[in-house]
Amino acid sequence: KHNCYNFTNIRKNAIEVSLINLQMNIANIFNRLSKVAAFGLATLMLMVAITPGVVAAAISQGYRSNEPLTAGTLVSADKNDQSGLVIPANIDNADNLMGVVVSEQDATLSVTNPLDSLQVATNGSTQALVTDIGGEIKAGDSITASPVSGIGMKATENVKIVGVAQADAKFNGKTTKVKNKSGGEETIKVGTVPVIIQ
């Protein structure tokens, strides 16, 4: 009971911190929106999705991508582009991690303009694609970019993270093959995990 109580408190504190960050991010988005809207470039959409027993809240912003990206993909800012271009995140660009791709209907609050091609959750809670290449992912583990572009993994070092897992990852038998450091092929699991983005 004592361990469960501590875990519950840790999770409760993480959610409270995330809600504070959510409120601050909403204020920042409205400030940005008020500046951009004057030029007729931005459209604000408020969407609330309610599922019995589940509370999902994500703030997303519009970005551009040169390739189609599925929901759950981790993305980083393209350091060679200053116009809002994002690319699938991996260990080589993890320092520029932006967030997780979401569909517009999965965002509680989204800010877009006509040039945006996708929505990236930068705060709140959403599902992220992950692999077990860094080890099995449990609730409370930090998630960072992996060697597989667009897919996250458990952070085992002091690296930039996209968020914190809110449950154990579900892999459901899905796998993919990647090349290891020695040049050989390695089979890894691919699945999803709910994360609070930080």
ZANUDREN-419493 format. One record per residue (C-alpha): residue number from 1; residue in one letter; y, z, x. Coordinates in nm, 2 decimals. Each point is the difference from the previous one (the first is absolute). Example, Ala and Ser with C-alpha at 12.3 -4.5 7.8 and 13.67 -1.06 7.14 Angstrom:
2
atom num->1&residuo->a&py->-0.45&pz->0.78&px->1.23
atom num->2&residuo->s&py->0.34&pz->-0.07&px->0.14
//
This chain:
198
atom num->1&residuo->k&py->0.00&pz->0.00&px->0.00
atom num->2&residuo->h&py->0.24&pz->0.09&px->0.28
atom num->3&residuo->n&py->-0.05&pz->-0.35&px->0.16
atom num->4&residuo->c&py->0.05&pz->-0.18&px->-0.33
atom num->5&residuo->y&py->0.31&pz->0.20&px->-0.06
atom num->6&residuo->n&py->0.15&pz->-0.10&px->0.33
atom num->7&residuo->f&py->-0.10&pz->-0.36&px->-0.04
atom num->8&residuo->t&py->0.17&pz->0.00&px->-0.35
atom num->9&residuo->n&py->0.31&pz->0.15&px->0.14
atom num->10&residuo->i&py->0.01&pz->-0.26&px->0.29
atom num->11&residuo->r&py->-0.04&pz->-0.28&px->-0.25
atom num->12&residuo->k&py->0.26&pz->0.15&px->-0.24
atom num->13&residuo->n&py->0.25&pz->0.03&px->0.29
atom num->14&residuo->a&py->-0.06&pz->-0.36&px->0.11
atom num->15&residuo->i&py->0.07&pz->-0.12&px->-0.36
atom num->16&residuo->e&py->0.31&pz->0.21&px->-0.02
atom num->17&residuo->v&py->0.13&pz->-0.14&px->0.33
atom num->18&residuo->s&py->-0.08&pz->-0.35&px->-0.12
atom num->19&residuo->l&py->0.19&pz->0.06&px->-0.33
atom num->20&residuo->i&py->0.31&pz->0.11&px->0.20
atom num->21&residuo->n&py->-0.03&pz->-0.31&px->0.21
atom num->22&residuo->l&py->-0.04&pz->-0.20&px->-0.32
atom num->23&residuo->q&py->0.32&pz->0.14&px->-0.14
atom num->24&residuo->m&py->0.19&pz->-0.08&px->0.32
atom num->25&residuo->n&py->-0.14&pz->-0.35&px->0.02
atom num->26&residuo->i&py->0.10&pz->-0.07&px->-0.36
atom num->27&residuo->a&py->0.36&pz->0.11&px->0.09
atom num->28&residuo->n&py->0.00&pz->-0.23&px->0.30
atom num->29&residuo->i&py->-0.13&pz->-0.29&px->-0.20
atom num->30&residuo->f&py->0.26&pz->0.04&px->-0.27
atom num->31&residuo->n&py->0.27&pz->0.01&px->0.28
atom num->32&residuo->r&py->-0.14&pz->-0.32&px->0.15
atom num->33&residuo->l&py->-0.03&pz->-0.16&px->-0.35
atom num->34&residuo->s&py->0.36&pz->0.08&px->-0.09
atom num->35&residuo->k&py->0.11&pz->-0.19&px->0.31
atom num->36&residuo->v&py->-0.24&pz->-0.30&px->-0.04
atom num->37&residuo->a&py->0.04&pz->-0.03&px->-0.38
atom num->38&residuo->a&py->0.37&pz->-0.08&px->0.04
atom num->39&residuo->f&py->-0.11&pz->-0.34&px->0.14
atom num->40&residuo->g&py->-0.25&pz->-0.06&px->-0.27
atom num->41&residuo->l&py->-0.30&pz->0.00&px->0.23
atom num->42&residuo->a&py->-0.19&pz->0.30&px->-0.12
atom num->43&residuo->t&py->-0.19&pz->0.08&px->-0.31
atom num->44&residuo->l&py->-0.11&pz->0.36&px->-0.08
atom num->45&residuo->m&py->-0.32&pz->0.05&px->-0.19
atom num->46&residuo->l&py->-0.12&pz->0.33&px->-0.13
atom num->47&residuo->m&py->-0.37&pz->0.02&px->-0.08
atom num->48&residuo->v&py->-0.21&pz->0.31&px->-0.08
atom num->49&residuo->a&py->-0.37&pz->-0.03&px->-0.02
atom num->50&residuo->i&py->-0.19&pz->0.29&px->-0.16
atom num->51&residuo->t&py->-0.38&pz->0.02&px->0.03
atom num->52&residuo->p&py->-0.18&pz->0.30&px->-0.16
atom num->53&residuo->g&py->-0.06&pz->0.27&px->0.27
atom num->54&residuo->v&py->0.18&pz->-0.20&px->0.27
atom num->55&residuo->v&py->0.36&pz->0.01&px->0.12
atom num->56&residuo->a&py->0.10&pz->-0.30&px->0.21
atom num->57&residuo->a&py->0.35&pz->-0.03&px->0.13
atom num->58&residuo->a&py->0.12&pz->-0.24&px->0.27
atom num->59&residuo->i&py->0.34&pz->-0.13&px->0.10
atom num->60&residuo->s&py->-0.01&pz->-0.35&px->0.13
atom num->61&residuo->q&py->0.24&pz->-0.25&px->0.15
atom num->62&residuo->g&py->-0.01&pz->-0.37&px->0.02
atom num->63&residuo->y&py->-0.08&pz->-0.17&px->0.32
atom num->64&residuo->r&py->-0.10&pz->-0.35&px->0.12
atom num->65&residuo->s&py->-0.33&pz->-0.11&px->0.14
atom num->66&residuo->n&py->-0.11&pz->-0.34&px->0.14
atom num->67&residuo->e&py->-0.35&pz->0.06&px->-0.13
atom num->68&residuo->p&py->-0.15&pz->0.14&px->-0.32
atom num->69&residuo->l&py->-0.09&pz->0.37&px->0.03
atom num->70&residuo->t&py->-0.21&pz->0.19&px->-0.24
atom num->71&residuo->a&py->0.08&pz->0.34&px->-0.15
atom num->72&residuo->g&py->-0.10&pz->0.28&px->0.24
atom num->73&residuo->t&py->0.09&pz->-0.19&px->0.32
atom num->74&residuo->l&py->0.19&pz->0.20&px->0.26
atom num->75&residuo->v&py->0.30&pz->-0.19&px->0.13
atom num->76&residuo->s&py->0.25&pz->0.03&px->0.29
atom num->77&residuo->a&py->0.34&pz->-0.14&px->0.05
atom num->78&residuo->d&py->0.01&pz->-0.32&px->0.20
atom num->79&residuo->k&py->0.21&pz->0.11&px->0.30
atom num->80&residuo->n&py->0.10&pz->-0.36&px->0.07
atom num->81&residuo->d&py->0.15&pz->-0.04&px->-0.35
atom num->82&residuo->q&py->0.30&pz->0.18&px->-0.15
atom num->83&residuo->s&py->-0.02&pz->-0.14&px->-0.35
atom num->84&residuo->g&py->-0.26&pz->0.23&px->-0.15
atom num->85&residuo->l&py->-0.32&pz->-0.18&px->0.11
atom num->86&residuo->v&py->-0.32&pz->0.21&px->0.01
atom num->87&residuo->i&py->-0.33&pz->-0.07&px->0.17
atom num->88&residuo->p&py->-0.35&pz->0.16&px->-0.03
atom num->89&residuo->a&py->0.00&pz->0.32&px->0.20
atom num->90&residuo->n&py->-0.23&pz->0.05&px->0.30
atom num->91&residuo->i&py->-0.01&pz->0.22&px->0.31
atom num->92&residuo->d&py->0.23&pz->-0.24&px->0.18
atom num->93&residuo->n&py->0.29&pz->0.04&px->-0.25
atom num->94&residuo->a&py->-0.08&pz->0.35&px->-0.14
atom num->95&residuo->d&py->0.34&pz->0.13&px->0.13
atom num->96&residuo->n&py->0.16&pz->-0.22&px->-0.27
atom num->97&residuo->l&py->-0.21&pz->0.11&px->-0.29
atom num->98&residuo->m&py->0.19&pz->-0.04&px->-0.33
atom num->99&residuo->g&py->-0.25&pz->0.09&px->-0.28
atom num->100&residuo->v&py->-0.27&pz->-0.14&px->-0.23
atom num->101&residuo->v&py->0.01&pz->-0.31&px->-0.21
atom num->102&residuo->v&py->-0.01&pz->0.07&px->-0.38
atom num->103&residuo->s&py->0.03&pz->-0.21&px->-0.31
atom num->104&residuo->e&py->0.32&pz->0.04&px->-0.20
atom num->105&residuo->q&py->-0.18&pz->0.16&px->-0.29
atom num->106&residuo->d&py->-0.13&pz->0.27&px->0.23
atom num->107&residuo->a&py->0.35&pz->0.11&px->0.11
atom num->108&residuo->t&py->0.19&pz->0.26&px->-0.19
atom num->109&residuo->l&py->0.32&pz->-0.14&px->0.15
atom num->110&residuo->s&py->0.05&pz->-0.33&px->0.17
atom num->111&residuo->v&py->0.30&pz->-0.18&px->0.15
atom num->112&residuo->t&py->-0.03&pz->-0.38&px->0.04
atom num->113&residuo->n&py->0.22&pz->-0.30&px->0.07
atom num->114&residuo->p&py->-0.08&pz->-0.37&px->-0.06
atom num->115&residuo->l&py->-0.12&pz->-0.05&px->0.36
atom num->116&residuo->d&py->-0.26&pz->0.27&px->0.00
atom num->117&residuo->s&py->-0.37&pz->-0.10&px->-0.02
atom num->118&residuo->l&py->-0.17&pz->0.34&px->-0.02
atom num->119&residuo->q&py->0.06&pz->0.37&px->-0.07
atom num->120&residuo->v&py->-0.06&pz->0.26&px->0.27
atom num->121&residuo->a&py->-0.04&pz->0.37&px->-0.10
atom num->122&residuo->t&py->0.21&pz->0.20&px->0.23
atom num->123&residuo->n&py->-0.04&pz->0.34&px->-0.17
atom num->124&residuo->g&py->-0.22&pz->0.16&px->-0.26
atom num->125&residuo->s&py->-0.37&pz->-0.04&px->-0.06
atom num->126&residuo->t&py->-0.21&pz->-0.32&px->0.01
atom num->127&residuo->q&py->-0.34&pz->-0.14&px->0.10
atom num->128&residuo->a&py->-0.04&pz->-0.13&px->0.36
atom num->129&residuo->l&py->-0.26&pz->-0.22&px->0.16
atom num->130&residuo->v&py->-0.18&pz->0.19&px->0.28
atom num->131&residuo->t&py->-0.29&pz->-0.03&px->0.24
atom num->132&residuo->d&py->-0.22&pz->0.27&px->0.16
atom num->133&residuo->i&py->0.06&pz->-0.14&px->0.35
atom num->134&residuo->g&py->0.19&pz->0.32&px->0.09
atom num->135&residuo->g&py->-0.26&pz->0.23&px->-0.17
atom num->136&residuo->e&py->-0.07&pz->0.10&px->-0.36
atom num->137&residuo->i&py->0.32&pz->0.06&px->-0.20
atom num->138&residuo->k&py->0.02&pz->0.33&px->-0.19
atom num->139&residuo->a&py->0.27&pz->0.15&px->-0.22
atom num->140&residuo->g&py->0.29&pz->0.12&px->0.22
atom num->141&residuo->d&py->-0.06&pz->-0.26&px->0.28
atom num->142&residuo->s&py->0.30&pz->-0.20&px->0.13
atom num->143&residuo->i&py->-0.03&pz->-0.38&px->-0.04
atom num->144&residuo->t&py->0.13&pz->-0.24&px->0.26
atom num->145&residuo->a&py->-0.04&pz->-0.37&px->0.08
atom num->146&residuo->s&py->-0.34&pz->-0.12&px->0.13
atom num->147&residuo->p&py->-0.11&pz->-0.29&px->0.23
atom num->148&residuo->v&py->-0.07&pz->-0.19&px->-0.32
atom num->149&residuo->s&py->0.32&pz->-0.15&px->-0.13
atom num->150&residuo->g&py->0.12&pz->0.14&px->-0.33
atom num->151&residuo->i&py->-0.26&pz->0.28&px->-0.01
atom num->152&residuo->g&py->0.05&pz->0.36&px->0.08
atom num->153&residuo->m&py->-0.21&pz->0.26&px->0.17
atom num->154&residuo->k&py->-0.01&pz->0.37&px->0.07
atom num->155&residuo->a&py->0.26&pz->0.10&px->0.26
atom num->156&residuo->t&py->-0.16&pz->0.18&px->0.29
atom num->157&residuo->e&py->0.29&pz->-0.01&px->0.24
atom num->158&residuo->n&py->0.38&pz->0.06&px->-0.01
atom num->159&residuo->v&py->0.10&pz->-0.33&px->-0.16
atom num->160&residuo->k&py->0.22&pz->-0.11&px->-0.29
atom num->161&residuo->i&py->-0.17&pz->0.05&px->-0.33
atom num->162&residuo->v&py->0.05&pz->-0.17&px->-0.34
atom num->163&residuo->g&py->-0.11&pz->0.31&px->-0.20
atom num->164&residuo->v&py->-0.25&pz->0.27&px->-0.07
atom num->165&residuo->a&py->-0.33&pz->-0.04&px->-0.18
atom num->166&residuo->q&py->-0.02&pz->0.18&px->-0.33
atom num->167&residuo->a&py->-0.38&pz->-0.04&px->-0.04
atom num->168&residuo->d&py->-0.30&pz->-0.11&px->0.19
atom num->169&residuo->a&py->-0.01&pz->-0.38&px->0.06
atom num->170&residuo->k&py->-0.23&pz->-0.21&px->-0.22
atom num->171&residuo->f&py->-0.18&pz->-0.28&px->0.19
atom num->172&residuo->n&py->-0.26&pz->-0.11&px->-0.26
atom num->173&residuo->g&py->-0.20&pz->-0.19&px->0.25
atom num->174&residuo->k&py->0.26&pz->-0.25&px->0.10
atom num->175&residuo->t&py->0.00&pz->-0.10&px->0.36
atom num->176&residuo->t&py->0.16&pz->-0.25&px->0.25
atom num->177&residuo->k&py->-0.06&pz->-0.10&px->0.35
atom num->178&residuo->v&py->0.25&pz->0.04&px->0.29
atom num->179&residuo->k&py->-0.01&pz->-0.05&px->0.37
atom num->180&residuo->n&py->-0.01&pz->0.32&px->0.21
atom num->181&residuo->k&py->0.15&pz->0.05&px->0.34
atom num->182&residuo->s&py->-0.30&pz->-0.15&px->0.18
atom num->183&residuo->g&py->0.02&pz->-0.32&px->-0.20
atom num->184&residuo->g&py->-0.30&pz->0.07&px->-0.22
atom num->185&residuo->e&py->0.00&pz->0.02&px->-0.38
atom num->186&residuo->e&py->0.01&pz->0.33&px->-0.18
atom num->187&residuo->t&py->-0.06&pz->0.06&px->-0.38
atom num->188&residuo->i&py->0.25&pz->0.24&px->-0.16
atom num->189&residuo->k&py->0.04&pz->0.13&px->-0.35
atom num->190&residuo->v&py->0.30&pz->-0.11&px->-0.21
atom num->191&residuo->g&py->0.12&pz->0.19&px->-0.31
atom num->192&residuo->t&py->0.29&pz->0.17&px->-0.17
atom num->193&residuo->v&py->0.17&pz->0.35&px->0.00
atom num->194&residuo->p&py->0.29&pz->0.14&px->-0.20
atom num->195&residuo->v&py->0.28&pz->0.10&px->0.24
atom num->196&residuo->i&py->0.34&pz->0.17&px->-0.03
atom num->197&residuo->i&py->0.22&pz->-0.22&px->0.20
atom num->198&residuo->q&py->0.22&pz->0.17&px->0.26
//
